[in-house]
Structures are given as C-alpha cells and as structure tokens.
Amino acid sequence: MSSAGSALPVAILAGGLANRLRPITEKIPKLLVEVAGEPFFSHQLRLLKQAGLTRIVLCVGHLGEQIVAQYGDGAKWGVQLDYAFDGPRLLGTGGALICALPKLGDAFYVLYGDSYLPTDYPAVGDFFQKSGRLGLMTVFENRGRYETSNVWFEGGEIKRYDKKHPLPQMHHVDYGLGVFRAAAFDGFARDAVVDLADVQQALVARHQLAGYEIKQRFYEIGSPAGLSELDALLRWQGEKD
C-alpha cells in the first residue's frame, strides 16, 4: 500500500572525510566500505527499496566520483539515483542539503551515509506530513547506551536538542533519520558551511521540529566498533535467510 511517506525522495549525507575509519577511507568513500561482503551502500539501498523509497539524492564530496562510477543512475537497483557534489570545500551536513535542494523538491527524508536504520520509513514520512511542521527528528530512548544522549523528548515533543551541552532530562538520541520541508532551510546561507544540528535547533526554538520515537535500535559504520558490529549482524542475517 502506497503512502504519502513513500512518495518522498531521500537525501543521503555522504560527503564527509570519514576520519574515524582511516586507513580504510583514505582511498575509498565511506559508502563503499565493505560490510558483510558488499559495499555498505548496497545494504542501505536494499533497506530503502524495501520501504518503497526509490528516489535518492546522494550529497557527496570526498571521493564521491567512485560512488557515481559504481552505482550510476541506480537503474540496476531499480531506483533513481542523483548526485549533489559539495564542490571545492565541504559545506557541512546542512550546507550539503541546501546545495541539493533543487534536486529534492518541497519535502524529503534525510539519512546519514553511515547509518543502517531498519525501521518503517513510510510511517515516519506519514507522521511528518500530518504534523504540518517544517521538520521531523526520529528519536531513540538511548539512556547513554550507544552514545551520549542528546535529546530531551517528553510528552511526544522535542523540548531540547543539543550535542554539545547534555542535560539531565536528555534520555533520547537522534536516531539518524529526519524529514524536512525545503522551507526549513530558509534564512541559512547558501554555499556556506552549515551544520544540520543548527537547522534542527532553530526549528525546536520555533516549535517546528516534530519528534517520532523509534523502538528498534540503530546501527552505524562511522566507527570501527560500529562497522564490526553491523558486519556481524548482516552476516548472521544472511546465514539465517
């Protein structure tokens, strides 16, 4: 069954230098790091396609040409891939999205290039559309287990989001999947370095950032430990299937 959520495109933030994974990422971008015998991006693509999300814009920078060479327009995967390059300097997570806005349209999902998120994407998109707000953050009740909790989420609302100044009320963490309207980025400089966290904090201050709690945990390949854990999980799932 199709939904408003499954009709939205997905922006994947994959332009960073991936310093924590060096030396692996000195010659290949993070999306091409091997996990369970395949490039990580193949696993990410499979998840998105299963959710009915087939329009994907990759925000790329460091070694991004290698991703284009390997995945092209996405036709072999049954998806439509497009690319937005940062240019001569990295623009940050928010700046990369601002650069990609002409390819994304009015509303879109945002996912990090090192996140593996087995969740119900269309349900998140539908919740966002019904919220009428400019942005949505998915949150997970982390309580310091996987990383430092950075979200005060109470009564279904995001009260505070801050990665640098944790508060005692912060028991949740940004799960890594967001949804935004293009208008969420109004007022931020074009072709400049912008952190997505600054955009999200500005939305919280205006009560324009909806919160959606997810119960399944997240996985990531941003660190050697995360990479090893996801590799083991996907190999186990492969054997089970």
Backbone torsions as a table, in degrees:
resi	resn	phi	psi	omega
1	MET	NA	126.3	-178.9
2	SER	-79.4	159.6	-180.0
3	SER	-145.2	167.7	176.5
4	ALA	-59.4	-36.3	-178.3
5	GLY	-64.6	-35.2	-177.1
6	SER	-79.5	-8.1	179.9
7	ALA	-87.0	-11.4	-175.8
8	LEU	-79.8	146.4	172.5
9	PRO	-75.1	166.0	-179.5
10	VAL	-121.0	127.9	171.5
11	ALA	-99.1	128.8	177.6
12	ILE	-112.4	121.7	-178.7
13	LEU	-84.1	105.3	-173.3
14	ALA	-136.7	34.3	-175.6
15	GLY	-104.0	1.3	-175.7
16	GLY	-75.2	173.2	-177.0
17	LEU	-87.3	-11.0	177.6
18	ALA	52.3	47.8	-176.2
19	ASN	-61.6	-31.7	-176.9
20	ARG	-69.1	-17.7	-179.6
21	LEU	-99.9	6.6	177.2
22	ARG	-65.7	145.1	11.9
23	PRO	-87.6	-1.1	-177.6
24	ILE	-56.1	-41.2	-172.7
25	THR	-92.6	14.1	175.4
26	GLU	-71.6	-29.3	-175.9
27	LYS	-118.8	-10.8	176.7
28	ILE	-134.2	150.4	177.3
29	PRO	-75.2	160.9	-175.2
30	LYS	-56.7	-37.9	-178.3
31	LEU	-60.9	-23.2	-178.1
32	LEU	-98.2	3.3	176.5
33	VAL	-63.0	135.3	-176.2
34	GLU	-75.4	130.4	175.4
35	VAL	-133.5	122.7	179.9
36	ALA	50.8	42.9	173.2
37	GLY	83.4	3.9	179.8
38	GLU	-139.4	159.2	172.2
39	PRO	-60.4	143.1	-179.0
40	PHE	-53.5	-38.1	-176.9
41	PHE	-60.8	-30.7	177.9
42	SER	-62.7	-39.8	178.1
43	HIS	-67.5	-41.7	179.4
44	GLN	-63.4	-44.7	179.7
45	LEU	-59.7	-41.4	-179.0
46	ARG	-61.6	-43.8	178.1
47	LEU	-59.7	-47.0	-177.1
48	LEU	-65.8	-42.1	-179.4
49	LYS	-65.1	-39.3	177.0
50	GLN	-59.5	-30.9	180.0
51	ALA	-84.6	0.1	-179.4
52	GLY	82.5	12.6	179.9
53	LEU	-96.0	109.9	-171.8
54	THR	-121.5	-3.0	175.6
55	ARG	-107.7	113.7	-171.7
56	ILE	-130.0	130.8	175.9
57	VAL	-114.2	119.6	179.3
58	LEU	-92.8	120.2	174.4
59	CYS	-89.1	105.2	-171.0
60	VAL	-121.6	160.4	177.7
61	GLY	-149.7	-93.1	-177.4
62	HIS	-52.6	112.4	176.5
63	LEU	59.5	23.2	-177.1
64	GLY	-61.3	-26.5	-179.6
65	GLU	-59.6	-29.3	179.3
66	GLN	-66.0	-35.1	178.8
67	ILE	-68.2	-43.2	178.0
68	VAL	-59.7	-44.7	-178.3
69	ALA	-62.1	-35.8	-175.5
70	GLN	-85.6	-35.9	-173.1
71	TYR	-110.9	-18.6	175.8
72	GLY	53.3	-133.4	-177.0
73	ASP	-88.9	4.1	176.5
74	GLY	84.0	-0.9	-175.2
75	ALA	-57.1	-37.7	-179.5
76	LYS	-63.4	-22.9	-179.1
77	TRP	-97.9	-4.0	-176.9
78	GLY	74.6	25.8	177.3
79	VAL	-129.0	169.6	178.0
80	GLN	-112.2	109.6	-178.5
81	LEU	-101.7	136.7	172.6
82	ASP	-132.8	164.6	-173.7
83	TYR	-133.6	139.9	173.6
84	ALA	-126.1	112.1	-178.3
85	PHE	-89.1	140.0	179.1
86	ASP	-61.5	-35.0	-174.3
87	GLY	101.0	-158.6	-173.5
88	PRO	-65.5	-19.4	178.5
89	ARG	-137.2	150.8	179.3
90	LEU	-69.8	134.3	-174.6
91	LEU	-100.4	2.0	-176.0
92	GLY	80.3	169.7	-174.7
93	THR	-64.4	-40.8	178.4
94	GLY	-72.8	-41.7	179.3
95	GLY	-62.5	-37.1	178.6
96	ALA	-65.3	-39.0	178.4
97	LEU	-68.3	-40.4	178.2
98	ILE	-60.4	-40.3	178.0
99	CYS	-62.7	-32.6	-175.9
100	ALA	-90.1	-6.1	-175.0
101	LEU	-51.0	-41.3	-179.9
102	PRO	-60.4	-24.3	-180.0
103	LYS	-91.3	-11.5	-172.1
104	LEU	-102.0	-24.9	179.6
105	GLY	81.1	-156.3	-170.0
106	ASP	-75.9	-35.0	-176.6
107	ALA	-144.9	146.1	-173.3
108	PHE	-163.5	154.5	171.3
109	TYR	-79.8	156.0	171.9
110	VAL	-131.2	131.2	-177.0
111	LEU	-136.2	145.7	178.3
112	TYR	-85.2	148.6	-177.0
113	GLY	-72.9	0.3	176.1
114	ASP	-121.3	12.5	-176.3
115	SER	-102.6	133.9	173.2
116	TYR	-116.9	108.0	-169.2
117	LEU	-122.3	94.7	179.0
118	PRO	-80.0	86.4	-176.1
119	THR	-142.3	177.0	-178.1
120	ASP	-88.7	88.6	-176.1
121	TYR	-60.4	-48.0	-179.6
122	PRO	-59.3	-35.1	178.4
123	ALA	-64.0	-38.9	177.5
124	VAL	-63.6	-46.2	179.7
125	GLY	-62.8	-40.4	179.4
126	ASP	-65.1	-41.9	179.0
127	PHE	-60.7	-41.6	178.8
128	PHE	-61.7	-48.7	-177.7
129	GLN	-59.1	-40.9	-178.1
130	LYS	-73.7	-23.6	-177.9
131	SER	-68.4	-28.2	-178.2
132	GLY	71.4	11.3	-177.8
133	ARG	-96.5	172.1	-176.9
134	LEU	-82.4	-19.4	-178.9
135	GLY	-151.4	164.0	175.3
136	LEU	-141.7	139.6	173.4
137	MET	-120.0	129.6	170.9
138	THR	-82.5	140.6	-178.5
139	VAL	-129.0	153.4	-179.5
140	PHE	-131.2	134.2	179.8
141	GLU	-74.9	97.6	-168.1
142	ASN	-94.1	-39.9	-177.2
143	ARG	45.2	43.1	174.4
144	GLY	76.0	7.2	-175.3
145	ARG	-69.8	-53.7	-172.8
146	TYR	-98.4	-31.1	173.6
147	GLU	-161.9	177.9	-177.0
148	THR	-66.2	125.2	179.0
149	SER	-64.6	137.5	-174.3
150	ASN	-134.2	9.5	-178.2
151	VAL	-128.1	129.9	170.8
152	TRP	-95.6	104.7	-177.3
153	PHE	-118.4	117.8	-175.2
154	GLU	-147.8	135.2	179.2
155	GLY	60.9	31.9	179.1
156	GLY	77.4	7.4	-177.3
157	GLU	-122.3	145.4	172.1
158	ILE	-84.9	111.8	-178.5
159	LYS	-86.7	-33.1	-177.5
160	ARG	-158.5	142.5	174.0
161	TYR	-135.2	121.1	-177.7
162	ASP	-157.9	116.4	-178.6
163	LYS	-81.8	-17.0	-174.0
164	LYS	-102.2	-25.5	-175.5
165	HIS	-128.0	82.5	-178.8
166	PRO	-65.6	144.1	176.9
167	LEU	-114.7	156.1	179.5
168	PRO	-58.6	-27.5	-177.9
169	GLN	-78.8	-5.9	-177.6
170	MET	-83.8	103.8	177.6
171	HIS	-112.8	-8.3	-178.3
172	HIS	-109.0	165.5	177.3
173	VAL	-132.5	150.1	173.4
174	ASP	-60.0	117.0	-175.1
175	TYR	-70.7	-25.2	175.8
176	GLY	111.1	0.7	176.4
177	LEU	-119.7	124.9	178.5
178	GLY	-126.1	165.5	172.2
179	VAL	-135.7	138.5	-176.1
180	PHE	-140.8	152.6	164.2
181	ARG	-94.4	150.0	179.9
182	ALA	-55.9	-32.9	-177.7
183	ALA	-64.9	-16.6	177.9
184	ALA	-62.2	-22.2	-176.0
185	PHE	-99.1	2.6	176.7
186	ASP	-59.9	138.0	177.3
187	GLY	92.5	-12.0	176.1
188	PHE	-94.3	145.6	-175.0
189	ALA	-64.1	143.2	173.2
190	ARG	-88.0	151.2	179.0
191	ASP	53.6	34.9	178.6
192	ALA	-133.1	165.1	178.2
193	VAL	-75.7	119.4	179.0
194	VAL	-134.2	132.2	177.1
195	ASP	-91.9	131.8	179.0
196	LEU	-57.6	-32.2	178.8
197	ALA	-59.4	-34.7	178.4
198	ASP	-66.9	-38.4	177.2
199	VAL	-64.3	-45.1	-179.2
200	GLN	-64.5	-41.0	179.1
201	GLN	-64.9	-37.9	177.2
202	ALA	-63.7	-37.7	178.4
203	LEU	-68.4	-39.8	177.4
204	VAL	-59.1	-44.3	-178.7
205	ALA	-61.2	-27.5	-179.2
206	ARG	-99.4	7.9	-176.5
207	HIS	56.1	38.4	-178.6
208	GLN	-115.0	12.1	177.6
209	LEU	-114.6	105.5	177.7
210	ALA	-71.9	154.2	177.2
211	GLY	-118.9	136.1	-179.9
212	TYR	-131.3	115.6	-175.8
213	GLU	-84.7	131.9	178.7
214	ILE	-114.1	136.8	-175.6
215	LYS	-91.4	-29.8	179.3
216	GLN	-73.5	143.1	179.5
217	ARG	-74.2	163.7	-179.9
218	PHE	-100.2	160.4	173.8
219	TYR	-128.6	153.1	-179.3
220	GLU	-150.0	155.9	176.5
221	ILE	-116.2	22.4	-178.7
222	GLY	-73.8	-14.1	-179.9
223	SER	-132.4	156.0	177.9
224	PRO	-56.5	-38.3	179.7
225	ALA	-65.6	-43.2	179.0
226	GLY	-64.4	-41.2	178.8
227	LEU	-60.6	-46.4	-179.6
228	SER	-63.0	-41.1	-178.9
229	GLU	-66.2	-44.9	-179.6
230	LEU	-67.8	-38.3	177.5
231	ASP	-56.9	-46.5	-179.7
232	ALA	-64.3	-43.1	-179.8
233	LEU	-61.5	-48.1	-176.3
234	LEU	-69.5	-34.0	175.6
235	ARG	-65.0	-42.5	178.4
236	TRP	-62.4	-44.2	178.1
237	GLN	-62.7	-38.6	178.9
238	GLY	-63.0	-40.7	178.6
239	GLU	-67.3	-36.3	-178.1
240	LYS	-68.1	-38.0	-179.5
241	ASP	-72.6	NA	NA
